[in-house]
Amino acid sequence: MAGPQDPTTFVPLFTKAQRPLFLFILGLTGNPQAAEEILASTNLVIWSKADQFEQGTSFFAWACQIARYEVLQHRQRHRRDKLKFSEEFIDTVSEESISRLDDADLRSQALELCLQKLPTKDRELIRERYRPGNTGKDVASNLGRPQNAVYQSLGRIRRVLLECIQRRIAEG
Amino acid sequence: MQSLFPLLDALCDGSLTADQLAQLEKLVLEDPQARQLYVEYMHLHGTLAWDASLTDPATLVSIAERSGEQPLVPTTRPRSYARWVAVVVSMAAALALIVTSMNPPAKPGVAVAPVVPTGPEPIAEVAPPAVVVDNGPIPTLKLDRPLEPQKPAPAAVVAVSPEPKPLAPTAINDAELVRQIDSLMEKVWVDAGVTPSPVAEDSEWLRRVYLDLAGHIPDSDAVNRFLADTRADKRKHVINELIALPDYSRNLATIWTNLLVGRASTRPINRDLLAKFLREQFRHNRPWTETVARLVSAEGDGNEVGEANFLLAHLNNEAVPATAVTARIFLCQQVQCTQCHKHPDPQHGGSMAQFWELNSFFQQADIVENRKYNPATGHNEVVSRSLVDREVGGPTYYEDLNGVMRVAYPKFAGQEVSPEGTTKRRQELARLMTSQDQREVAAALVNRTWAYFFGLGLVNPIDDMGPHSPSANPELLEALTKAVIATNFNVERLNRWIVSSRAYHLSSTQTAKNEADQPVDGELPLFSRMYIKPLSAEQLFDSLLVATAADRAGASYWEQVDDQRREWLSQFYQILENEENGDASTFGGTFSQTLMMMNGDLVRSAISDAPGTVLHKIVRTSGDEQDRIRHLCRAALGRDPKPKELAAFQPVLRHSNATAEPYGDIFWAYLNSSEFAINH
C-alpha cells in the first residue's frame, strides 16, 4: 500500500474534512463519543486507501462512503446495544446529512456570530455545557440549578442558535 | 413537530430512552421536514462540541494521554490548520514509510488517527438519569405543514401529538381551575428557582384591577371604600362588581375594536357600530366562537350590521390584509410574510400554499358602495358600504417563488371546502374555525387574554404562536385552552379565572429572589411579579376624566364621552395602508403624549377649579392641607401620599396666597407623573 498520490493536496483535503465527517457520523449515531471512535477508524481506512482516491473527485463524498461503512461496522460490533438507530434510519439520514454539509463552513461561521449575539448568561451556559468532559448533569450541579431548568434553557438556546444560523444562511 | 424538540434535547443531553428513540426514528423517517430539522440540530450540537474541544488546550493533552501516545500536537491554541497540516504531513510520510515496509493487508499497528478532539459525554449506556423530559401536552398546531409542491406528498403527515378529540363537555369548577392555575405557575417558579413577589398592597391592586376590568382608574370614593373594607374576600367582591358594570363590556369592546380595525378613524367604516356589536357580545357574555364566526362571515351594510365593518376595513389589496389579519387576531399566527416569502424556518412556519388556501376563503367577498343622490351637490354620493359575497368559484392563482403559477383551493386545518360558486366560503371558514375541537382559536384567546392582564403572553410574540415560539408554561396554556373549550368559550369565566389567580395579585416590585425573572433580557417570562404595563390611550383618557371630573352619572356618561375621546385620540393615530393595514401612532410615551398631558385642554380644564371638577370639590372640603393632598393623591393615583411627597408639597402651599391654585399645581404634578400613566 502506498501513500496518497499527492500528499500536498490530499492532506489539506483530509484535514478540512475532519469536522464535517464528525458531524456526518454524529448524525448517524447520535452519540458524540461513538462518533469520535468511528471517526478514528474511518481515518485509518482513509489513510490505508489513500492511493485509491482520485484527484479531482469529491474527497468528502468518498470519505463519507467510508464513514458510513464504519458506522455500520460499529453497529454490528455493538449489536446488543438497545440505544442505536436502525439501518433504515442511517440510510435515510445519510443522504440528508451529506446534502446539508455543503455549507458546513458557512454554518460554522454563522454559529460564531450567533453565539456572540446571545445574552452573556446563555453563552456562559453553552460554554459550560460543551466544555469537554462535561455532561448535562454536571452543568446543572456545577451551577447549582435544578436539572430540569438547565435542560429547558439549553434546549431553548440551541433553538435560538439554530434559528439564528438559518436566518444568516438565508440572508446569504 | 413540537414533540421533536424534547426528543432532540434528550438525545443531546444524554437522557434518551428507548421509547423516545423509537419515536424520534419514526418522526425522522416519515417526515422530511423532521429529518431536516434533526440533521441541522445534530450538526449544531456537534459543531458546538467540536469547536469547544478545539479551543480547549487541556483536551489535546488528555486525548493523547488517553490513547497512550506521545502528544502529537503542542498543547496550546489550535484552529491553526497550518500546524495540523505540518504534523499530519509528517505523520503521513511516516505512515507511508512504515506501511510500505509491511506486507499488505496492512494491519494498522501504528496509531495513525490524528488527534481528534473529544466530544462531550456519551449517551448513558446505563439507565439514563431520571430527568423529566417535557413530553407533556404541547398544544398542537392544527394547520398541517404540507411540503413544497415539487416534492411528493408524504403518505401520512405524522400526527405528533394525539389528535384532540372533541371534548365531552366536562363541568369546570371555577375554584378548582384557579387552584390548578396557581399550582402550574408554582411549578414553573420552583423549577426556575425563583420566589414570587409578595401580594400587592390594596391600593396597588385596586388600581390595577380597575384599569384591567373597567378600563380606567378607581375614583377616590371607590378607593376610600376599598381601603376601609375589612372583609377577607373584599377583592373577590370588587371583581364581581366590576364585571357587572357597563364599563367592563365597554372596555373589552374598545380593546377588540382596536385590534380588529385599528384606532385611526379615517377608514371608511362605521367603527362605532362595530364597537357596539362587540359591546353587546361581551355584555351578554356570548361564546367567543360566536363572535368570531359572526365577524368572519358577516354580510350587509356597514351602517346596519356592526360586525361587517371588520372585513370592510380589510378587504383591499385582493383580500391579502383580510387573510393576514384574520389569522393574526383569531389564530395568533403570522401568515402575511408567507404570501411571498418562504418561511426562513420551513418546518415551523406556514407555507405559501397555506396562505393562499386561507386567502381563497375570502375570494367571494366584495364591497359594494351604496350611493344616494344628493340634491345639494347634484351627485350620487357614497353613503355606506356593504359587504357581500359573490357567487364565484374556482381556485385562487398565485405565483410561487420560482415564478410558476400555482393554484390554491379553500382549505383550513386540513379540511377542504368545495370550490363551487354556490358554496358560501366565509361561512364555511367560520364553521371550520369555530368547531368544537378547534384548539387554535381557544389557545389564541387564552394567550391574548393572558397577555392583556399580565403584559406578556404565555407565548410571545402574542400573535405568533407556533412551535418556533417557546411557551413560558406549556402545561398552563394547555389547561386553560382545554377549559375554554369545555366551557364553550365563555369569555367572562376565562377573565375571572385569570384575575382570581394568585399571580394576578402579586406586587410589581421585584425582589432579590426573583431577579432571574427578566423577560426584557430575552428570558421566558415567569410571572413571578406583575409586569408593569403602560396605560393605553383610551385608559389614559378615561382615567383623566375619572380623576378630574366630579359629576359622572351612570352608563350614559361614557357614551357621551365617546365622541370626545375619539377626537382626542385622532390626534395621535393614522392609518398605514400596507399588507397588514396597521396603525402608525404617535402615542405611547412620546413627545406628543407628553405635550398633550402637560398642556392639553383636558388637563387644563381639570385643574382649573371650575365647578364640576374634582379639584373644585376637594378644595372646598373641610380638613387640613394634609387631608386635601391625600384626597388629590387618592383621586389621581389611588393611594395615600408618601411622606416625601407631603414634604415636597408644603413649600408650594406656603408660598401661595391663592386657595385653589397651589392644589391645582399639586394635582397637575400627580396627573403628569409617570406613575399615573402606568398600570402596575
Interface residues (C-beta under 8 A of the other chain):
Chain A: M1 A2 G3 P4 P7 F10 V11 P12 F14 T15 K16 Q18 R19 F22 L23 L26 G27 G30 N31 P32 Q33 A34 A35 E36 L39 A40 S41 N43 L44 W47 S48 A50 D81 K82 L83 F85 S86 E88 F89 T92 V93 E96 S97 R100 L101 A104 R107 S108 L111 P119 K121 D122 I126 R127 R129 Y130 R131 P132 G133 N134 T135 G136 K137 R145 P146 Q147 N148 A149 Y151 Q152 L154 G155 R156 R158 R159 L161 L162 E163 I165 Q166 R167 A170
Chain B: F5 P6 L8 D9 L11 C12 D13 G14 S15 L16 A18 L21 E25 V28 L29 R35 Q36 Y38 V39 E40 Y41 M42 H43 L44 H45 G46 T47 L48 A49 W50 D51 A52 S53 D56 A58 T59 Y81 W84 V85 V88 V89 A92 A93 L95 A96 V99 T100 P104 A106 P108 V112 A113 P114 V116 P117 T118 G119 P120 E121 P122 I123 E125 P129 V131 V132 V133 D134 V190 D191 A192 G193 P344 D345 H468 P470 D521 G522 L524
